[in-house]
């Protein structure tokens, strides 16, 4: 039969267990503290050598170890914290993205296409060239015929550039081919990199376009409708300056029109998004990376 522990020994082990329990309750038991507590327990156990028989000491140490494991919440605390971060972080990131650029709501939206001939509907402006590409139709692969489709792309050929494109009424170059002086103060992402002398800051930029419960993504490939200097609307919160087609402020491609089920003149909401925020979809089948081509 084991001898009874004396009061001094019981007090020592009670103190150790109390320390472990208190530290665990406040989430303070980490690897460093566990090491210190283990050392403390070993020291106290050594002191008890002259008091307790070996068998009794082993029982006491084993009991203390079990109590330590039970009372230490470090792993649970870490896992709980990780779960909380994983739950909250995506929402925080999404909120940050949504607040980065303004949402333009209820914007009159028209449609156009690469290779569209000049006529009264587009104020006699040909869309064979774009504001940044004199050979747009050629580089695209041909006319993006809105009536002859294969799904969301033209049926006659495989487009070389993104079929999900749009135009907004702002150009970062003036009519003489010089970059506008106010681009750094106007365009939110202008300072994100060093731009080449003939590299547009806005060409190929993505937006998301929403109609009802559907959202499409598209790249900026031309300037319009009808204006090219409406920065207060494009990058701010003003309404479009255009008085045509119910103050049209966005021109979209046949692919965007078909995906969202838009009429010839319709209403949409749109917002700039960074490339890394664009989800997979038909708009990523071919991504446009070409830059200015004025020759």
DAWOTA-V253033 format. One record per helix or strand. SS is the DSSP state (a for helix, b for strand). FROM is the first residue (numbers start at 1). LEN is the number of residues. Records with the same first field share a line. If there is no record, write none. Layout:
SS: FROM-LEN ; FROM-LEN
//
This chain:
a: 7-19 ; 31-20 ; 54-18 ; 74-27 ; 120-3 ; 136-5 ; 183-4 ; 190-3 ; 231-4 ; 254-7 ; 275-3 ; 282-3
b: 104-8 ; 133-1 ; 149-2 ; 153-2 ; 165-4 ; 170-1 ; 173-1 ; 179-1 ; 206-6 ; 214-10 ; 229-1 ; 250-3 ; 266-8 ; 293-1
//
